[in-house]
Amino acid sequence: MGAEVQKCLDAGCAWLHVDVFDGVYIDSPHALTFGPRMVDGIRKRFANRTGLVLDVHLCVERPRRYATAMAEAGATRLIFQWEAMGERNDGDDDGDDDDDDDDDDRDALSSAVAFARDITSLGMGCGISINPETDVTTIFPLLDTGMIDLVDVLAVEPGFGGQQFNHVAIRKIELLRQYRDRILRPRGINLRILVDGGINSITSSAVIDAGADILVAGTALFQHPEGFEKAVKELR
Ligand SMILES: O=C(CO)[C@H](O)[C@H](O)COP(=O)(O)O
């Protein structure tokens, strides 16, 4: 891992995006990755690079239990899944199986606000991630709180690299940019737009034109036929 991280840094990657999957929230034995000890190991191994950004994307059951451990491990920012918030997903089943979407959204919002408060009070940045099928406008009330400094627009189903870019992400990025520029910025709230999944030298142009600030890439970098450095240059 140290050698791979070194390769990323040498090639000029700005941030590291650490996908933390527990094999349960994304229900697959293959979607099992890292925990706080790996984040701690990377932070310590690269302690001389004090500005190294370690973005940790939590795709796990009961994500709130990881906040303190990730802060202690040296995560710069925690990004959590909007769809994991609320009573439908946090295991608090009250037996009420009506499908009142407004109520669900309110539950998700209050869980997300509470979690964002935990994260920011631990001194980390706080990001929110949305799945391809989620309507981006549902997170606007959360962005209004001013606690979220990054939105991770997933252009694939979370869990695996190597999937095809879903163009539904483009419209979401445009809407987010408009909302940031017209509504949030005038209130002093800054927000970065990150896109994750299926990023390559072709899709990157489309997402940047739409307003993305940060690209997360796996396959396009690590599987590039001409090597990692060439891949980073191509994306840049
Ligand atoms: O796991 C993912 C989302 O949860 C992503 O697909 C991964 O971060 C990037 O991989 P790739 O560039 O191959 O799509």
The ligand as an SDF file (V2000), in Angstrom:
LIG
                    3D

 14 13  0  0  0  0  0  0  0  0999 V2000
  -15.6460    1.9430   -5.9530 O   0  0  0  0  0  0  0  0  0  0  0  0
  -16.0980    2.9170   -6.5240 C   0  0  0  0  0  0  0  0  0  0  0  0
  -17.2880    3.6050   -6.1060 C   0  0  0  0  0  0  0  0  0  0  0  0
  -17.7160    3.0870   -4.9310 O   0  0  0  0  0  0  0  0  0  0  0  0
  -15.4370    3.5380   -7.6950 C   0  0  0  0  0  0  0  0  0  0  0  0
  -15.8430    2.9150   -8.8260 O   0  0  0  0  0  0  0  0  0  0  0  0
  -13.9740    3.6470   -7.5480 C   0  0  0  0  0  0  0  0  0  0  0  0
  -13.7360    4.5760   -6.5280 O   0  0  0  0  0  0  0  0  0  0  0  0
  -13.3270    4.1480   -8.8200 C   0  0  0  0  0  0  0  0  0  0  0  0
  -13.0970    3.1200   -9.6550 O   0  0  0  0  0  0  0  0  0  0  0  0
  -13.1970    3.2310  -11.2200 P   0  0  0  0  0  0  0  0  0  0  0  0
  -12.4250    4.4530  -11.6150 O   0  0  0  0  0  0  0  0  0  0  0  0
  -12.5980    1.9780  -11.7080 O   0  0  0  0  0  0  0  0  0  0  0  0
  -14.6520    3.3730  -11.5660 O   0  0  0  0  0  0  0  0  0  0  0  0
  1  2  2  0
  2  3  1  0
  2  5  1  0
  3  4  1  0
  5  6  1  0
  5  7  1  0
  7  8  1  0
  7  9  1  0
  9 10  1  0
 10 11  1  0
 11 12  2  0
 11 13  1  0
 11 14  1  0
M  END
$$$$
